[in-house]
């Protein structure tokens, strides 16, 4: 088998506008005149022929609070599954154990049971989470 006998895996790209002999000369496959024959031609998919586009006809709805604080939430039941008795649970510990992803504000919620003595350091706690952690003999520390 010779090199020229190998099957073509990558085809040569179509070089348009390189003379009539190539078969893709003159209009280079763009037809005759019109908007789409010009460079930079053709309008975007959302263009509606000059009528007011739908994104301007529809009203804006609601209110987006720029000061909203979003928390990654962790339930005490999940802490009970993952943590060992006497652990100090902070953001790095939670990222390491896969409870939260990325550096975010963390809020501990009170769903589930907790029967391990933990020291939990987080940005916020629900009332029931505080009670359950302290009832199990642990302590809490609020950041910031």
C-alpha positions in Angstrom: 0.0 0.0 0.0 1.3 3.4 -1.0 0.7 6.7 0.8 -1.6 8.0 -1.9 -3.7 4.8 -1.6 -4.7 5.6 2.0 -8.4 6.7 2.5 -8.9 10.5 3.0 -9.8 11.1 6.6 -9.8 14.9 6.5 -11.2 16.5 3.4 -9.7 19.7 2.0 -11.8 22.8 2.9 -13.9 24.3 0.2 -12.0 27.4 -1.1 -14.8 29.6 -2.6 -14.2 32.6 -4.7 -10.9 31.4 -6.3 -11.9 31.6 -10.0 -14.5 30.1 -12.4 -12.4 27.0 -13.0 -12.9 25.8 -9.4 -16.7 25.7 -9.7 -17.1 28.1 -6.8 -16.1 31.4 -8.6 -18.1 34.5 -9.5 -20.8 34.6 -6.7 -19.0 32.0 -4.6 -22.1 30.1 -3.8 -24.0 33.2 -2.5 -26.4 33.6 -5.4 -27.0 37.0 -7.1 -27.1 40.2 -5.0 -29.3 40.7 -2.0 -28.6 41.1 1.7 -27.2 37.6 2.2 -24.7 38.0 -0.6 -23.0 41.0 1.1 -20.2 40.7 3.7 -21.6 40.9 7.2 -25.0 40.2 5.6 -28.0 38.4 7.1 -29.8 39.6 10.2 -29.7 37.7 13.5 -32.3 35.1 14.3 -34.3 37.4 16.6 -34.7 40.1 13.9 -38.4 40.6 13.0 -38.3 42.6 9.8 -38.4 46.0 11.5 -41.5 45.5 13.6 -41.0 46.0 17.4 -39.3 42.8 18.5 -40.9 40.5 21.0 -38.3 41.2 23.7 -39.4 44.9 23.6 -43.2 44.1 23.4 -43.3 42.0 26.5 -43.4 43.7 29.9 -40.8 43.3 32.5 -42.1 41.4 35.5 -41.2 41.4 39.2 -38.4 42.9 41.2 -34.8 41.6 41.4 -33.3 42.6 44.7 -29.6 43.6 44.1 -28.9 43.1 47.9 -30.2 39.6 48.2 -28.0 37.2 50.1 -27.9 33.6 48.8 -26.7 30.8 51.1 -25.6 27.3 50.4 -27.7 25.3 52.9 -26.6 22.3 54.9 -29.0 20.3 57.2 -27.9 19.0 60.6 -29.0 15.5 59.5 -26.4 15.6 56.8 -23.7 16.8 59.3 -24.7 13.8 61.4 -24.1 11.4 58.5 -20.7 12.9 57.3 -19.0 14.2 60.5 -17.3 12.4 63.3 -17.9 13.1 67.0 -15.9 16.1 68.2 -15.1 17.5 64.7 -14.8 21.3 64.0 -17.0 21.9 61.0 -16.1 25.0 58.9 -16.4 26.0 55.2 -13.2 24.2 54.3 -14.3 21.0 56.0 -17.7 21.2 54.3 -16.1 21.7 50.8 -13.7 18.8 51.5 -16.7 16.5 52.5 -18.7 17.6 49.5 -21.5 19.3 51.5 -21.1 22.6 49.7 -19.3 23.5 46.5 -17.1 26.6 46.1 -16.5 29.4 48.5 -20.0 30.6 49.4 -22.0 31.7 52.4 -23.3 28.7 54.4 -26.5 28.4 56.4 -27.1 25.5 58.7 -30.7 24.3 58.8 -32.4 22.1 61.4 -33.8 19.2 59.3 -32.8 15.8 60.6 -31.4 14.5 63.8 -28.0 15.2 65.3 -26.4 13.1 68.0 -22.8 14.0 67.7 -20.9 16.7 69.6 -19.8 19.2 66.8 -18.3 22.7 66.8 -20.0 24.3 63.7 -18.7 27.5 62.2 -21.0 29.0 59.5 -22.4 32.3 58.3 -26.0 31.7 59.5 -28.0 29.2 61.6 -31.7 28.6 61.8 -33.3 28.6 65.3 -34.0 24.8 65.2 -30.4 24.1 64.0 -28.9 26.1 66.9 -31.1 24.1 69.4 -30.2 20.7 67.9 -26.5 21.4 67.9 -26.5 22.7 71.5 -28.8 19.9 72.7 -26.2 17.4 71.3 -23.5 19.1 73.4 -21.9 21.0 70.5 -21.3 24.7 70.0 -21.9 27.2 67.2 -19.8 30.1 65.9 -21.4 32.7 63.6 -19.0 34.3 61.0 -19.1 38.0 60.0 
